[in-house]
Amino acid sequence: MEQISGVRFFQINCSGNSAISHSAKRTVDMVGATVGMLLTAPLVAAAAILIRLGSPGPVLYSQTRVGRFGQSFKIWKLRSMRMGAERDGVQWASKNDGRVTRIGRILRLTRLDEVPQFYNVLRGEMSIIGPRPERPEIVEDLAKEIPFYKHRHILRPGITGWAQINYPYGASKDDALNKLEYDLYYIKHASILLDLQVLLRTIGVVMKGAR
């Protein structure tokens, strides 16, 4: 980050930002989200039952996130935390977060809690692969201290992404800075081949978590 300037950033060749690239990526997203929802439907149904049995509250969890061009939208997940987890205000989620339920830990390890976001993909609010969507409060806080932070909103946010698979779970501003470097790399080099690499490595992470 300390080696780039505003002028240089705007001069980079963002290969994934052409109209054709966006159209192709959107087509892949629509097909992938549809297939993903169908394939994971039995797992989601089983997870929903376990969530209801394990802790009081709804199965699905909705939260406001910042999407492409800074537009806010409602993200959907399978609930992995106990109810009232943020009664004291917005908090960073950490790797060993004490607010996570027992079934929630399994959902997070296998990334099954992210499956409802396929709905967000179908609505055009997200992509399967892209920068992680953050909460508006966190975005505003980080944008004040980290240069170019809002540039990660050039693309649709993703269920998984280059930063997510290359950097461990982050819960601090230093982590956000390091992950931003990966996000900017993805924005500059976005392509079908890079997306395929991210997807394959994500599957590997899911399989490892399932074991």
N, CA and C atoms as a LAMMPS dump frame, in Angstrom:
ITEM: TIMESTEP
0
ITEM: NUMBER OF ATOMS
633
ITEM: BOX BOUNDS ff ff ff
-5.0000000000000000e+02 5.0000000000000000e+02
-5.0000000000000000e+02 5.0000000000000000e+02
-5.0000000000000000e+02 5.0000000000000000e+02
ITEM: ATOMS id mol type element x y z
1 1 1 N 0.813 -1.204 0
2 1 2 C 0 0 0
3 1 3 C 0.852 1.262 0
4 2 1 N 1.975 1.23 0.737
5 2 2 C 2.8 2.431 0.833
6 2 3 C 3.54 2.731 -0.465
7 3 1 N 3.469 1.822 -1.449
8 3 2 C 4.213 2.002 -2.695
9 3 3 C 3.347 2.491 -3.863
10 4 1 N 2.07 2.737 -3.621
11 4 2 C 1.216 3.19 -4.714
12 4 3 C 0.678 4.586 -4.424
13 5 1 N 0.376 5.306 -5.468
14 5 2 C -0.21 6.638 -5.347
15 5 3 C -1.575 6.635 -6.012
16 6 1 N -2.346 7.67 -5.758
17 6 2 C -3.674 7.752 -6.346
18 6 3 C -3.632 7.723 -7.855
19 7 1 N -2.681 8.452 -8.446
20 7 2 C -2.571 8.504 -9.897
21 7 3 C -2.251 7.12 -10.441
22 8 1 N -1.305 6.454 -9.814
23 8 2 C -0.917 5.131 -10.301
24 8 3 C -2.074 4.154 -10.194
25 9 1 N -2.838 4.256 -9.109
26 9 2 C -3.951 3.32 -8.951
27 9 3 C -4.958 3.463 -10.081
28 10 1 N -5.291 4.697 -10.426
29 10 2 C -6.288 4.904 -11.471
30 10 3 C -5.761 4.593 -12.863
31 11 1 N -4.436 4.438 -12.991
32 11 2 C -3.857 4.118 -14.284
33 11 3 C -3.669 2.622 -14.489
34 12 1 N -3.919 1.814 -13.439
35 12 2 C -3.704 0.381 -13.581
36 12 3 C -4.707 -0.201 -14.562
37 13 1 N -4.297 -1.28 -15.185
38 13 2 C -5.151 -1.938 -16.168
39 13 3 C -6.034 -2.956 -15.465
40 14 1 N -7.225 -2.552 -15.082
41 14 2 C -8.145 -3.44 -14.383
42 14 3 C -8.837 -4.328 -15.414
43 15 1 N -8.253 -5.461 -15.678
44 15 2 C -8.731 -6.331 -16.757
45 15 3 C -10.129 -6.863 -16.515
46 16 1 N -10.548 -6.901 -15.253
47 16 2 C -11.872 -7.449 -14.973
48 16 3 C -12.977 -6.421 -14.956
49 17 1 N -12.675 -5.18 -15.366
50 17 2 C -13.655 -4.116 -15.268
51 17 3 C -14.287 -3.721 -16.599
52 18 1 N -14.048 -4.465 -17.667
53 18 2 C -14.676 -4.15 -18.947
54 18 3 C -16.114 -4.655 -18.94
55 19 1 N -16.924 -4.117 -19.852
56 19 2 C -18.328 -4.514 -19.94
57 19 3 C -18.464 -6.002 -20.25
58 20 1 N -17.593 -6.497 -21.129
59 20 2 C -17.638 -7.915 -21.504
60 20 3 C -17.291 -8.793 -20.302
61 21 1 N -16.261 -8.383 -19.552
62 21 2 C -15.854 -9.155 -18.378
63 21 3 C -16.96 -9.184 -17.338
64 22 1 N -17.597 -8.053 -17.112
65 22 2 C -18.685 -7.996 -16.145
66 22 3 C -19.855 -8.871 -16.584
67 23 1 N -20.157 -8.852 -17.876
68 23 2 C -21.262 -9.653 -18.39
69 23 3 C -20.971 -11.143 -18.237
70 24 1 N -19.753 -11.541 -18.56
71 24 2 C -19.37 -12.949 -18.439
72 24 3 C -19.376 -13.392 -16.986
73 25 1 N -18.848 -12.546 -16.127
74 25 2 C -18.811 -12.879 -14.701
75 25 3 C -20.218 -12.988 -14.128
76 26 1 N -21.105 -12.11 -14.577
77 26 2 C -22.49 -12.134 -14.092
78 26 3 C -23.188 -13.418 -14.532
79 27 1 N -22.93 -13.853 -15.748
80 27 2 C -23.522 -15.093 -16.248
81 27 3 C -23.044 -16.286 -15.418
82 28 1 N -21.736 -16.32 -15.163
83 28 2 C -21.172 -17.398 -14.342
84 28 3 C -21.767 -17.358 -12.931
85 29 1 N -21.933 -16.159 -12.394
86 29 2 C -22.511 -16.016 -11.054
87 29 3 C -23.93 -16.57 -11.001
88 30 1 N -24.733 -16.243 -11.996
89 30 2 C -26.128 -16.693 -12.016
90 30 3 C -26.215 -18.215 -12.077
91 31 1 N -25.428 -18.8 -12.959
92 31 2 C -25.431 -20.266 -13.091
93 31 3 C -24.873 -20.914 -11.826
94 32 1 N -23.753 -20.392 -11.341
95 32 2 C -23.122 -20.956 -10.152
96 32 3 C -23.994 -20.862 -8.923
97 33 1 N -24.673 -19.726 -8.738
98 33 2 C -25.539 -19.551 -7.571
99 33 3 C -26.731 -20.492 -7.633
100 34 1 N -27.304 -20.654 -8.806
101 34 2 C -28.45 -21.557 -8.966
102 34 3 C -28.051 -23 -8.654
103 35 1 N -26.94 -23.441 -9.243
104 35 2 C -26.456 -24.803 -9.007
105 35 3 C -26.071 -24.98 -7.538
106 36 1 N -25.415 -23.971 -6.978
107 36 2 C -24.997 -24.042 -5.58
108 36 3 C -26.16 -24.173 -4.624
109 37 1 N -27.223 -23.424 -4.874
110 37 2 C -28.405 -23.499 -4.013
111 37 3 C -29.056 -24.877 -4.089
112 38 1 N -29.118 -25.44 -5.292
113 38 2 C -29.734 -26.76 -5.466
114 38 3 C -28.909 -27.855 -4.788
115 39 1 N -27.582 -27.803 -4.95
116 39 2 C -26.715 -28.838 -4.4
117 39 3 C -26.644 -28.795 -2.875
118 40 1 N -26.732 -27.609 -2.315
119 40 2 C -26.584 -27.481 -0.862
120 40 3 C -27.91 -27.468 -0.112
121 41 1 N -29.031 -27.54 -0.835
122 41 2 C -30.343 -27.476 -0.192
123 41 3 C -30.51 -28.497 0.94
124 42 1 N -30.136 -29.777 0.759
125 42 2 C -30.282 -30.746 1.867
126 42 3 C -29.431 -30.377 3.083
127 43 1 N -28.216 -29.883 2.852
128 43 2 C -27.343 -29.493 3.957
129 43 3 C -27.892 -28.286 4.702
130 44 1 N -28.433 -27.333 3.949
131 44 2 C -29.008 -26.145 4.564
132 44 3 C -30.228 -26.517 5.409
133 45 1 N -31.048 -27.434 4.902
134 45 2 C -32.232 -27.878 5.649
135 45 3 C -31.819 -28.543 6.959
136 46 1 N -30.785 -29.399 6.906
137 46 2 C -30.3 -30.066 8.114
138 46 3 C -29.717 -29.049 9.095
139 47 1 N -28.967 -28.087 8.558
140 47 2 C -28.376 -27.054 9.406
141 47 3 C -29.446 -26.206 10.073
142 48 1 N -30.517 -25.91 9.339
143 48 2 C -31.615 -25.101 9.886
144 48 3 C -32.245 -25.789 11.095
145 49 1 N -32.437 -27.092 11.001
146 49 2 C -33.015 -27.85 12.117
147 49 3 C -32.094 -27.797 13.333
148 50 1 N -30.788 -27.983 13.105
149 50 2 C -29.824 -27.966 14.209
150 50 3 C -29.723 -26.585 14.859
151 51 1 N -29.831 -25.54 14.038
152 51 2 C -29.795 -24.178 14.579
153 51 3 C -30.975 -23.941 15.514
154 52 1 N -32.166 -24.356 15.087
155 52 2 C -33.368 -24.169 15.905
156 52 3 C -33.293 -24.982 17.192
157 53 1 N -32.734 -26.176 17.11
158 53 2 C -32.619 -27.023 18.294
159 53 3 C -31.52 -26.538 19.24
160 54 1 N -30.489 -25.912 18.68
161 54 2 C -29.337 -25.537 19.486
162 54 3 C -29.454 -24.23 20.238
163 55 1 N -30.226 -23.28 19.711
164 55 2 C -30.351 -21.984 20.384
165 55 3 C -31.619 -21.285 19.916
166 56 1 N -32.248 -20.488 20.789
167 56 2 C -33.465 -19.775 20.397
168 56 3 C -33.164 -18.688 19.379
169 57 1 N -34.139 -18.434 18.504
170 57 2 C -33.96 -17.379 17.522
171 57 3 C -34.175 -17.882 16.11
172 58 1 N -34.185 -16.973 15.138
173 58 2 C -34.406 -17.347 13.729
174 58 3 C -33.239 -18.133 13.153
175 59 1 N -33.517 -18.871 12.089
176 59 2 C -32.484 -19.656 11.411
177 59 3 C -31.584 -18.75 10.581
178 60 1 N -32.184 -17.8 9.884
179 60 2 C -31.429 -16.89 9.026
180 60 3 C -31.088 -15.599 9.758
181 61 1 N -29.987 -15.018 9.36
182 61 2 C -29.513 -13.784 9.965
183 61 3 C -29.275 -12.762 8.863
184 62 1 N -29.817 -11.564 9.019
185 62 2 C -29.664 -10.518 8.023
186 62 3 C -28.881 -9.352 8.608
187 63 1 N -28.02 -8.773 7.788
188 63 2 C -27.173 -7.672 8.257
189 63 3 C -26.857 -6.753 7.089
190 64 1 N -26.771 -5.456 7.344
191 64 2 C -26.457 -4.486 6.3
192 64 3 C -24.963 -4.518 5.993
193 65 1 N -24.635 -4.601 4.706
194 65 2 C -23.25 -4.586 4.248
195 65 3 C -23.114 -3.567 3.113
196 66 1 N -21.875 -3.203 2.807
197 66 2 C -21.589 -2.255 1.725
198 66 3 C -21.203 -3.028 0.473
199 67 1 N -21.887 -2.731 -0.623
200 67 2 C -21.648 -3.432 -1.87
201 67 3 C -20.946 -2.583 -2.91
202 68 1 N -21.172 -2.927 -4.167
203 68 2 C -20.509 -2.238 -5.277
204 68 3 C -20.888 -0.762 -5.315
205 69 1 N -19.897 0.075 -5.544
206 69 2 C -20.063 1.532 -5.598
207 69 3 C -20.588 2.102 -4.284
208 70 1 N -20.389 1.385 -3.18
209 70 2 C -20.784 1.887 -1.871
210 70 3 C -22.254 1.747 -1.539
211 71 1 N -23.006 1.02 -2.372
212 71 2 C -24.431 0.828 -2.126
213 71 3 C -24.645 -0.216 -1.028
214 72 1 N -25.509 0.103 -0.071
215 72 2 C -25.796 -0.829 1.018
216 72 3 C -26.826 -1.87 0.592
217 73 1 N -26.725 -3.063 1.157
218 73 2 C -27.699 -4.12 0.889
219 73 3 C -27.753 -5.045 2.096
220 74 1 N -28.758 -5.888 2.143
221 74 2 C -28.933 -6.839 3.231
222 74 3 C -28.308 -8.18 2.856
223 75 1 N -27.329 -8.602 3.63
224 75 2 C -26.704 -9.892 3.393
225 75 3 C -27.436 -10.946 4.225
226 76 1 N -27.482 -12.181 3.706
227 76 2 C -28.172 -13.261 4.408
228 76 3 C -27.201 -14.392 4.722
229 77 1 N -27.302 -14.897 5.961
230 77 2 C -26.472 -16.017 6.402
231 77 3 C -27.304 -16.941 7.286
232 78 1 N -26.823 -18.164 7.443
233 78 2 C -27.376 -19.023 8.479
234 78 3 C -26.831 -18.496 9.808
235 79 1 N -27.689 -18.347 10.782
236 79 2 C -27.267 -17.751 12.057
237 79 3 C -26.266 -18.656 12.774
238 80 1 N -25.106 -18.09 13.09
239 80 2 C -24.065 -18.857 13.777
240 80 3 C -23.758 -18.307 15.167
241 81 1 N -24.379 -17.181 15.526
242 81 2 C -24.161 -16.581 16.84
243 81 3 C -25.441 -16.62 17.664
244 82 1 N -25.268 -16.506 18.96
245 82 2 C -26.427 -16.432 19.848
246 82 3 C -27.155 -15.106 19.633
247 83 1 N -28.421 -15.062 20.007
248 83 2 C -29.202 -13.842 19.882
249 83 3 C -28.657 -12.763 20.824
250 84 1 N -28.732 -11.516 20.378
251 84 2 C -28.239 -10.411 21.19
252 84 3 C -26.729 -10.314 21.223
253 85 1 N -26.067 -10.859 20.221
254 85 2 C -24.601 -10.886 20.205
255 85 3 C -24 -9.485 20.084
256 86 1 N -24.803 -8.528 19.589
257 86 2 C -24.282 -7.172 19.426
258 86 3 C -25.125 -6.144 20.171
259 87 1 N -25.62 -6.53 21.31
260 87 2 C -26.415 -5.58 22.086
261 87 3 C -25.556 -4.428 22.602
262 88 1 N -24.234 -4.625 22.64
263 88 2 C -23.33 -3.562 23.088
264 88 3 C -22.765 -2.75 21.921
265 89 1 N -23.292 -2.977 20.713
266 89 2 C -22.839 -2.231 19.549
267 89 3 C -22.086 -3.098 18.56
268 90 1 N -21.694 -2.484 17.427
269 90 2 C -20.99 -3.205 16.362
270 90 3 C -19.636 -3.69 16.871
271 91 1 N -19.344 -4.967 16.612
272 91 2 C -18.081 -5.551 17.048
273 91 3 C -17.436 -6.322 15.907
274 92 1 N -16.092 -6.368 15.912
275 92 2 C -15.378 -7.22 14.971
276 92 3 C -15.641 -8.673 15.347
277 93 1 N -15.843 -9.514 14.356
278 93 2 C -15.943 -10.949 14.606
279 93 3 C -14.534 -11.526 14.602
280 94 1 N -14.23 -12.368 15.582
281 94 2 C -12.902 -12.954 15.687
282 94 3 C -12.947 -14.454 15.431
283 95 1 N -11.776 -15.062 15.279
284 95 2 C -11.699 -16.474 14.929
285 95 3 C -12.334 -17.361 15.985
286 96 1 N -12.036 -17.095 17.25
287 96 2 C -12.579 -17.896 18.351
288 96 3 C -13.59 -17.073 19.138
289 97 1 N -14.527 -16.493 18.421
290 97 2 C -15.525 -15.598 19.005
291 97 3 C -16.423 -16.356 19.973
292 98 1 N -16.497 -15.852 21.215
293 98 2 C -17.306 -16.498 22.234
294 98 3 C -18.801 -16.393 21.992
295 99 1 N -19.207 -15.548 21.058
296 99 2 C -20.635 -15.392 20.766
297 99 3 C -21.158 -16.474 19.832
298 100 1 N -20.256 -17.245 19.246
299 100 2 C -20.641 -18.28 18.276
300 100 3 C -21.182 -19.515 18.998
301 101 1 N -22.281 -20.046 18.505
302 101 2 C -22.881 -21.242 19.096
303 101 3 C -22.096 -22.486 18.68
304 102 1 N -22.424 -23.629 19.304
305 102 2 C -21.719 -24.868 18.968
306 102 3 C -21.942 -25.27 17.509
307 103 1 N -23.196 -25.235 17.053
308 103 2 C -23.456 -25.563 15.657
309 103 3 C -22.886 -24.472 14.753
310 104 1 N -22.835 -23.239 15.277
311 104 2 C -22.277 -22.134 14.508
312 104 3 C -20.812 -22.331 14.185
313 105 1 N -20.066 -22.949 15.097
314 105 2 C -18.646 -23.209 14.846
315 105 3 C -18.476 -24.16 13.657
316 106 1 N -19.347 -25.167 13.607
317 106 2 C -19.295 -26.112 12.488
318 106 3 C -19.675 -25.417 11.188
319 107 1 N -20.706 -24.591 11.245
320 107 2 C -21.137 -23.869 10.052
321 107 3 C -20.021 -22.977 9.516
322 108 1 N -19.292 -22.331 10.42
323 108 2 C -18.218 -21.438 9.997
324 108 3 C -17.021 -22.204 9.449
325 109 1 N -16.698 -23.324 10.058
326 109 2 C -15.577 -24.131 9.585
327 109 3 C -15.817 -24.642 8.168
328 110 1 N -17.051 -25.038 7.894
329 110 2 C -17.395 -25.588 6.582
330 110 3 C -17.895 -24.522 5.611
331 111 1 N -18.011 -23.278 6.097
332 111 2 C -18.533 -22.149 5.297
333 111 3 C -20 -22.336 4.906
334 112 1 N -20.679 -23.258 5.561
335 112 2 C -22.074 -23.493 5.211
336 112 3 C -22.957 -22.31 5.591
337 113 1 N -22.517 -21.513 6.562
338 113 2 C -23.298 -20.342 6.957
339 113 3 C -23.38 -19.307 5.843
340 114 1 N -22.46 -19.395 4.863
341 114 2 C -22.429 -18.429 3.765
342 114 3 C -23.388 -18.776 2.613
343 115 1 N -23.911 -19.999 2.606
344 115 2 C -24.714 -20.47 1.475
345 115 3 C -25.898 -19.561 1.133
346 116 1 N -26.643 -19.015 2.117
347 116 2 C -27.76 -18.138 1.745
348 116 3 C -27.356 -16.917 0.924
349 117 1 N -26.07 -16.61 0.881
350 117 2 C -25.622 -15.478 0.076
351 117 3 C -25.748 -15.742 -1.418
352 118 1 N -25.983 -16.994 -1.794
353 118 2 C -26.289 -17.263 -3.2
354 118 3 C -27.522 -16.46 -3.618
355 119 1 N -28.433 -16.237 -2.679
356 119 2 C -29.618 -15.414 -2.947
357 119 3 C -29.197 -13.986 -3.284
358 120 1 N -28.214 -13.463 -2.533
359 120 2 C -27.696 -12.125 -2.824
360 120 3 C -27.033 -12.068 -4.192
361 121 1 N -26.389 -13.178 -4.584
362 121 2 C -25.761 -13.251 -5.909
363 121 3 C -26.828 -13.18 -6.994
364 122 1 N -27.902 -13.944 -6.828
365 122 2 C -28.982 -13.932 -7.813
366 122 3 C -29.627 -12.549 -7.932
367 123 1 N -29.659 -11.823 -6.848
368 123 2 C -30.241 -10.471 -6.857
369 123 3 C -29.286 -9.44 -7.46
370 124 1 N -28.044 -9.841 -7.723
371 124 2 C -27.085 -8.917 -8.306
372 124 3 C -26.362 -8.059 -7.292
373 125 1 N -26.531 -8.345 -6
374 125 2 C -25.884 -7.564 -4.952
375 125 3 C -24.475 -8.06 -4.659
376 126 1 N -24.231 -9.33 -4.98
377 126 2 C -22.928 -9.933 -4.723
378 126 3 C -22.495 -10.765 -5.917
379 127 1 N -21.235 -11.158 -5.864
380 127 2 C -20.689 -12.105 -6.824
381 127 3 C -20.233 -13.324 -6.034
382 128 1 N -20.005 -14.434 -6.703
383 128 2 C -19.477 -15.591 -5.99
384 128 3 C -18.061 -15.301 -5.506
385 129 1 N -17.292 -14.563 -6.308
386 129 2 C -15.913 -14.241 -5.96
387 129 3 C -15.69 -12.73 -6.034
388 130 1 N -15.143 -12.175 -4.979
389 130 2 C -14.893 -10.745 -4.923
390 130 3 C -14.445 -10.347 -3.525
391 131 1 N -14.211 -9.062 -3.28
392 131 2 C -13.824 -8.601 -1.94
393 131 3 C -14.937 -8.891 -0.922
394 132 1 N -14.564 -9.16 0.304
395 132 2 C -15.533 -9.454 1.351
396 132 3 C -16.356 -8.198 1.658
397 133 1 N -17.694 -8.296 1.707
398 133 2 C -18.512 -7.128 2.058
399 133 3 C -18.433 -6.834 3.555
400 134 1 N -18.201 -5.583 3.897
401 134 2 C -18.114 -5.197 5.301
402 134 3 C -19.302 -4.339 5.713
403 135 1 N -19.446 -4.147 7.006
404 135 2 C -20.543 -3.343 7.538
405 135 3 C -20.256 -1.861 7.335
406 136 1 N -21.289 -1.041 7.134
407 136 2 C -21.084 0.393 6.875
408 136 3 C -20.27 1.078 7.966
409 137 1 N -20.526 0.724 9.223
410 137 2 C -19.809 1.362 10.327
411 137 3 C -18.314 1.057 10.263
412 138 1 N -17.991 -0.178 9.932
413 138 2 C -16.589 -0.581 9.84
414 138 3 C -15.924 0.05 8.624
415 139 1 N -16.664 0.119 7.509
416 139 2 C -16.121 0.73 6.298
417 139 3 C -15.76 2.195 6.541
418 140 1 N -16.664 2.935 7.164
419 140 2 C -16.409 4.343 7.424
420 140 3 C -15.219 4.527 8.346
421 141 1 N -15.114 3.659 9.333
422 141 2 C -14.005 3.729 10.281
423 141 3 C -12.676 3.451 9.588
424 142 1 N -12.635 2.393 8.786
425 142 2 C -11.393 2.007 8.12
426 142 3 C -10.996 2.99 7.019
427 143 1 N -12.002 3.536 6.322
428 143 2 C -11.719 4.458 5.218
429 143 3 C -11.039 5.734 5.706
430 144 1 N -11.249 6.091 6.968
431 144 2 C -10.616 7.285 7.529
432 144 3 C -9.126 7.078 7.768
433 145 1 N -8.713 5.828 7.943
434 145 2 C -7.329 5.546 8.309
435 145 3 C -6.524 4.795 7.24
436 146 1 N -7.236 4.138 6.305
437 146 2 C -6.543 3.332 5.302
438 146 3 C -6.788 3.914 3.907
439 147 1 N -5.741 4.401 3.246
440 147 2 C -5.911 4.958 1.891
441 147 3 C -6.455 3.907 0.921
442 148 1 N -7.283 4.354 0.005
443 148 2 C -7.831 3.512 -1.067
444 148 3 C -8.797 2.422 -0.562
445 149 1 N -9.19 2.478 0.702
446 149 2 C -10.027 1.387 1.211
447 149 3 C -11.335 1.267 0.427
448 150 1 N -11.953 2.387 0.102
449 150 2 C -13.232 2.327 -0.603
450 150 3 C -13.087 1.898 -2.063
451 151 1 N -11.855 1.82 -2.57
452 151 2 C -11.664 1.356 -3.942
453 151 3 C -11.984 -0.13 -4.093
454 152 1 N -12.049 -0.845 -2.988
455 152 2 C -12.407 -2.265 -3.056
456 152 3 C -13.867 -2.445 -3.456
457 153 1 N -14.626 -1.338 -3.492
458 153 2 C -16.038 -1.406 -3.887
459 153 3 C -16.232 -1.219 -5.387
460 154 1 N -15.133 -1.218 -6.147
461 154 2 C -15.24 -1.122 -7.612
462 154 3 C -15.969 -2.339 -8.158
463 155 1 N -15.732 -3.498 -7.544
464 155 2 C -16.384 -4.736 -7.957
465 155 3 C -17.446 -5.152 -6.944
466 156 1 N -18.34 -6.043 -7.37
467 156 2 C -19.301 -6.59 -6.423
468 156 3 C -18.562 -7.391 -5.351
469 157 1 N -19.014 -7.32 -4.109
470 157 2 C -18.403 -8.147 -3.066
471 157 3 C -18.68 -9.62 -3.324
472 158 1 N -17.845 -10.488 -2.751
473 158 2 C -17.983 -11.912 -3.036
474 158 3 C -18.202 -12.775 -1.815
475 159 1 N -18.78 -13.956 -2.045
476 159 2 C -18.935 -14.951 -0.983
477 159 3 C -17.551 -15.434 -0.545
478 160 1 N -16.666 -15.6 -1.519
479 160 2 C -15.27 -15.908 -1.254
480 160 3 C -14.43 -14.989 -2.119
481 161 1 N -13.121 -14.978 -1.894
482 161 2 C -12.296 -14.064 -2.667
483 161 3 C -10.812 -14.287 -2.462
484 162 1 N -10.011 -13.53 -3.203
485 162 2 C -8.557 -13.668 -3.165
486 162 3 C -8.013 -13.366 -1.764
487 163 1 N -8.531 -12.326 -1.133
488 163 2 C -8.069 -11.982 0.218
489 163 3 C -8.482 -13.049 1.225
490 164 1 N -9.704 -13.575 1.081
491 164 2 C -10.21 -14.556 2.044
492 164 3 C -9.393 -15.837 2.06
493 165 1 N -8.881 -16.249 0.905
494 165 2 C -8.156 -17.521 0.856
495 165 3 C -6.653 -17.343 1.097
496 166 1 N -6.175 -16.103 1.018
497 166 2 C -4.732 -15.868 1.175
498 166 3 C -4.349 -15.284 2.523
499 167 1 N -5.337 -14.811 3.267
500 167 2 C -5.028 -14.173 4.541
501 167 3 C -5.928 -14.753 5.615
502 168 1 N -5.39 -15.046 6.8
503 168 2 C -6.206 -15.639 7.859
504 168 3 C -7.298 -14.695 8.326
505 169 1 N -8.224 -15.238 9.094
506 169 2 C -9.369 -14.466 9.594
507 169 3 C -8.869 -13.219 10.309
508 170 1 N -9.327 -12.057 9.877
509 170 2 C -8.849 -10.797 10.446
510 170 3 C -9.885 -10.121 11.327
511 171 1 N -9.409 -9.475 12.392
512 171 2 C -10.323 -8.789 13.304
513 171 3 C -9.687 -7.506 13.834
514 172 1 N -8.911 -6.818 12.983
515 172 2 C -8.261 -5.586 13.404
516 172 3 C -8.011 -4.711 12.183
517 173 1 N -7.624 -3.474 12.425
518 173 2 C -7.341 -2.56 11.329
519 173 3 C -6.083 -2.975 10.57
520 174 1 N -5.114 -3.534 11.276
521 174 2 C -3.913 -4.031 10.596
522 174 3 C -4.272 -5.181 9.654
523 175 1 N -5.158 -6.056 10.107
524 175 2 C -5.612 -7.149 9.242
525 175 3 C -6.351 -6.597 8.029
526 176 1 N -7.174 -5.576 8.252
527 176 2 C -7.928 -4.969 7.153
528 176 3 C -6.99 -4.377 6.11
529 177 1 N -5.888 -3.763 6.561
530 177 2 C -4.912 -3.194 5.642
531 177 3 C -4.257 -4.287 4.811
532 178 1 N -3.863 -5.373 5.462
533 178 2 C -3.224 -6.479 4.741
534 178 3 C -4.182 -7.127 3.736
535 179 1 N -5.45 -7.281 4.127
536 179 2 C -6.424 -7.887 3.222
537 179 3 C -6.749 -6.953 2.053
538 180 1 N -6.673 -5.633 2.311
539 180 2 C -6.935 -4.678 1.233
540 180 3 C -5.904 -4.841 0.112
541 181 1 N -4.662 -5.151 0.459
542 181 2 C -3.636 -5.35 -0.563
543 181 3 C -4.022 -6.503 -1.497
544 182 1 N -4.575 -7.564 -0.913
545 182 2 C -5.034 -8.687 -1.732
546 182 3 C -6.247 -8.284 -2.578
547 183 1 N -7.144 -7.485 -1.992
548 183 2 C -8.329 -7.038 -2.74
549 183 3 C -7.931 -6.197 -3.952
550 184 1 N -6.978 -5.289 -3.759
551 184 2 C -6.54 -4.443 -4.87
552 184 3 C -5.828 -5.265 -5.937
553 185 1 N -5.087 -6.279 -5.511
554 185 2 C -4.454 -7.186 -6.48
555 185 3 C -5.527 -7.884 -7.311
556 186 1 N -6.59 -8.339 -6.638
557 186 2 C -7.667 -9.025 -7.367
558 186 3 C -8.348 -8.075 -8.356
559 187 1 N -8.604 -6.857 -7.93
560 187 2 C -9.253 -5.881 -8.808
561 187 3 C -8.416 -5.653 -10.064
562 188 1 N -7.105 -5.591 -9.898
563 188 2 C -6.22 -5.333 -11.037
564 188 3 C -6.12 -6.545 -11.96
565 189 1 N -6.118 -7.757 -11.385
566 189 2 C -5.862 -8.959 -12.176
567 189 3 C -7.1 -9.846 -12.351
568 190 1 N -8.277 -9.342 -12.055
569 190 2 C -9.494 -10.155 -12.127
570 190 3 C -9.654 -10.817 -13.491
571 191 1 N -9.925 -12.118 -13.468
572 191 2 C -10.111 -12.876 -14.704
573 191 3 C -10.816 -14.183 -14.364
574 192 1 N -11.295 -14.876 -15.39
575 192 2 C -11.951 -16.169 -15.184
576 192 3 C -10.969 -17.179 -14.591
577 193 1 N -9.717 -17.131 -15.048
578 193 2 C -8.715 -18.069 -14.534
579 193 3 C -8.408 -17.813 -13.066
580 194 1 N -8.32 -16.539 -12.681
581 194 2 C -8.07 -16.216 -11.28
582 194 3 C -9.272 -16.619 -10.422
583 195 1 N -10.475 -16.391 -10.949
584 195 2 C -11.678 -16.81 -10.228
585 195 3 C -11.706 -18.322 -10.04
586 196 1 N -11.279 -19.068 -11.057
587 196 2 C -11.243 -20.524 -10.96
588 196 3 C -10.257 -20.957 -9.882
589 197 1 N -9.116 -20.285 -9.829
590 197 2 C -8.132 -20.606 -8.8
591 197 3 C -8.701 -20.353 -7.406
592 198 1 N -9.378 -19.219 -7.237
593 198 2 C -9.997 -18.902 -5.95
594 198 3 C -11.043 -19.95 -5.579
595 199 1 N -11.849 -20.332 -6.565
596 199 2 C -12.913 -21.304 -6.312
597 199 3 C -12.346 -22.655 -5.883
598 200 1 N -11.316 -23.125 -6.58
599 200 2 C -10.718 -24.422 -6.252
600 200 3 C -10.079 -24.398 -4.873
601 201 1 N -9.41 -23.305 -4.548
602 201 2 C -8.785 -23.214 -3.232
603 201 3 C -9.826 -23.078 -2.127
604 202 1 N -10.955 -22.44 -2.447
605 202 2 C -12.038 -22.343 -1.47
606 202 3 C -12.622 -23.72 -1.181
607 203 1 N -12.801 -24.521 -2.229
608 203 2 C -13.295 -25.885 -2.046
609 203 3 C -12.339 -26.661 -1.145
610 204 1 N -11.039 -26.444 -1.346
611 204 2 C -10.053 -27.104 -0.506
612 204 3 C -10.173 -26.695 0.955
613 205 1 N -10.423 -25.413 1.196
614 205 2 C -10.611 -24.917 2.563
615 205 3 C -11.852 -25.527 3.196
616 206 1 N -12.941 -25.612 2.403
617 206 2 C -14.192 -26.193 2.899
618 206 3 C -13.996 -27.654 3.25
619 207 1 N -13.332 -28.39 2.374
620 207 2 C -13.091 -29.804 2.627
621 207 3 C -12.229 -30.022 3.869
622 208 1 N -11.231 -29.162 4.051
623 208 2 C -10.371 -29.256 5.213
624 208 3 C -11.156 -28.966 6.487
625 209 1 N -12.04 -27.945 6.419
626 209 2 C -12.865 -27.626 7.577
627 209 3 C -13.844 -28.725 7.912
628 210 1 N -14.375 -29.393 6.876
629 210 2 C -15.338 -30.474 7.091
630 210 3 C -14.694 -31.664 7.776
631 211 1 N -13.378 -31.84 7.551
632 211 2 C -12.668 -32.953 8.186
633 211 3 C -12.339 -32.637 9.644
